[in-house]
Amino acid sequence: MPRAAKTSDARERLLRVARRRFAHDGALGPTLDEVRREAEVSVGALYHHFPDKPALAAAVYAQLIAEYQTGFIAMLRGHADAEGGVRGGVAYHLEWVTEHRGEARLLLGDRLDSAPLRDANREFFSAVRDWWRPHHTYGALRPMRLGLTAALWLGPAQEYSRYWLSGGETTMSSDAVDTFATAAWKVLRANATEEDNR
């Protein structure tokens, strides 16, 4: 096997094991050496890719966020209308949390910054803006103000996700999805203020 393939394979094995272990036990749970042994890579290969545990945790975090974002953008592009996309974003988030409980705990915890994370975020927010822009232009959505829009769109669902993850329930009620999706649509639609004051 060529050296580059071996190197890539070792990195992927380390990420796969770390992701599973961190999702199950938290990022503080397994030691770096436990991950290395389970991934069946040498000490040299481990430190070639990840000089320390924070670097490995940041790589897992960036991988997870990129997967989440890819699914989110695919969902958005599947909605031609503004309301469907806004509601779909909330539903996607809550369904993803339900299906990826351990990984969701990682993503909803401390943000682990890295160059790959910054790259993924740049691409993600560019794609969201591209979807948002025509809906704002024809008058369906308010202007996008990134931090404010993100907080109004997914902030309440994220807080509810933290609450839900701390409990013992295995399923999330469908009315929770509808409640947060309806709230997001009401505050993000362009004519929300005028209609709500009638």
Helices and strands as residue ranges (DSSP letters): H 3-25, H 32-39, H 43-49, H 53-77, H 82-99, H 101-107, H 115-137, H 146-166, H 174-188, H 192-196
